[in-house]
């Protein structure tokens, strides 16, 4: 029996449409914005890397 693990939504766009990819190592990818996790040879470790991601700080210049 495989263990179950939660995959968090995308930290960048908030989409829950994320997929586990494999072409050699595993990685997690957001189908909405294309953000990707680091890869790993073990599926659960790739998911853990995705779940640890934090959103990039995106700023903009505004007039005041």
N, C-alpha and C positions, 0 to 999 in steps of 0.2 A: 504494500500500500504506500502510495506517495504521500509525503507530508504536504500540507497546504500552507501557502504563504500569501499574505496580502500584497498586492501591487498597488502602490499609491498612484493617484492621478498625476498628470504632468505638472511639474513645479513651475513651468513657464506659461502655459496657456490654460491650465486647469482641466484639460480634456481627460476623460476617463477611458478614451479609446487608445490604450497602450497595448503593445504586442511584444511577445518574447520572440526574438529572432535567433536563428542559428545558421551560420555558414562557416563552420569551424567552431569558434567559441560562441557562447551565448551573449546576447545583449538585449536591452529593452529599448524600444523606440516608440515615440508618440506618433500616432498616425495622423494627428491634426497638424502639428507644427514641425515635426521631424526631429525633435530633440532626441538624443540618444545617450544611453549610459555607457560607462566603460564596459569592456567585454571581460568575460571570465570563462574558463573551461567548465565551470559548474553552474548549472542553471540557477540554483538558489543564491549563489554569490553574485551573479549578475543582477538579480532582482534586489538583493540587499544594497548593491551599489546605486541602483536607480532610486530606491527608497531613501537613501541618505542625501540625495542631491538637494541643493537649495537654489532658489531662484536667483538668477543674475540680477544685480542691482542695475536697473536701467534708469538713467536720469535724462532730463531734458532741460534746456535753458528756457527760462520764462522772463518776461519783462515784469518789472514791479514799479 
